[in-house]
Amino acid sequence: MTMHFGEAQASRALPVSSRLESFLATNMFDQPTLVIDTDIVAQQFMALKAGLGEADIHYAVKANPTREVISRLVEVGSHFDAASRGEIELCLSLGARPETISFGNTVKRASDIAFAYRAGITLFAADAEEEIEKIAHNAPGAQVYIRIIVETSEADWPLSRKFGCDRDTAIALMGHAKMLGLDPVGLSFHVGSQTRRSEMWAPTLDAMATIWHDAIALGHDLRLLNIGGGFPAFYGEAIEAPTAYAAGVMRQVRERFGDVERVMAEPGRGLVAEAGVLACEVMLVSRKSARDAHRWVYLDIGKFSGLAETIDEAIRYQFETPRDGDPEGPCILAGPSCDSADVLYEKRPVHLPMTLAAGDRVLIRNTGAYTSSYSSVGFNGFPPLAVVAI
């Protein structure tokens, strides 16, 4: 099979699941459909856990909230990072214990904090004074960790600016939390999504360790370090195997932070991306003029129906077609909606077979993360992305 992603190819991080391949080979779908293999999810969990050691894995539910995925992760002993009341209710309904769930969004509705606290959840994130006050009022005595802003990310998709606060604000918030009767147990950060090599964590860990040790020197009793996500998936560029990657991160954490009582990690993409394959269809192949250098290939899925991470072409998906092996050429890849923003890859065109035509099936590899959870409810009348778990 040929994988197309517009640049030099690299080997897969994991072997292709024969169970997943067999299911795709024997099933057709009448709309774009994500097929996710929960066995691969479990394998990825165990591989990351082997490298993380004593650190708790809090799966980032937002990456893929499919019920079968959550249920399988409950079975293998995962903890969970929830961003909303809905995600908390989902995890609890599938058997997750409240003490294994953290409310990790730093922007929470007061009533949702109260709901979580009544449900038995006692660990909350914050990065602002008003958020601390909401938690103190609605979850008295709860544990809080303060999220630090990251300005040294080497990730493909940095998460700077929207979340986190600087050193001085974080230390002030810990004092404010303590004054209000909360237990400020530690710090959190996010190195950035799709940080492809473990050594890329070094600048961020250096900056975070300085703040950590400063806070301890000022008398704060820090027992929890939440290292967030960033664990990568394979999108064509070489990445470390999950166990080696996680072990490399933890080695750097120990070198800088010492013996921390509790370490949390929040993988999302690194747990579920490689467990999913998206089956879709070519709707049209065209050129705008005789002078047009590239074909336009329109799929029946686009930015609004599951491929939101193609924004700025940050995530480079891999494509497989039944015509692989035919001569190839560059094309601009676009979605089906009546919105000019629904263009997936244009700056760096994708190489696809020249014989590709409307009706051809296209498989998009390693799409288990941030596809179904980003899919709209029905923009332009196209249905939301269907999900089948095996």
MOLIN-V135916 format. One record per helix or strand of 2 or more residues. SS is the DSSP state (~ for helix, > for strand). FROM is the first residue (numbers start at 1). TO is the last residue. If there is no record, write none. Layout:
BEGIN
ss=SS from=FROM to=TO
ss=SS from=FROM to=TO
END
This chain:
BEGIN
ss=~ from=18 to=26
ss=> from=33 to=36
ss=~ from=38 to=52
ss=> from=56 to=60
ss=~ from=61 to=63
ss=~ from=67 to=76
ss=> from=79 to=82
ss=~ from=85 to=93
ss=~ from=98 to=100
ss=> from=101 to=103
ss=~ from=110 to=118
ss=> from=123 to=126
ss=~ from=129 to=138
ss=> from=143 to=148
ss=~ from=167 to=179
ss=> from=183 to=188
ss=~ from=198 to=217
ss=> from=224 to=226
ss=~ from=242 to=257
ss=> from=262 to=265
ss=~ from=269 to=275
ss=> from=276 to=286
ss=> from=295 to=299
ss=~ from=303 to=305
ss=~ from=308 to=313
ss=> from=318 to=321
ss=> from=328 to=334
ss=> from=343 to=353
ss=> from=361 to=365
ss=~ from=379 to=381
ss=> from=386 to=389
END
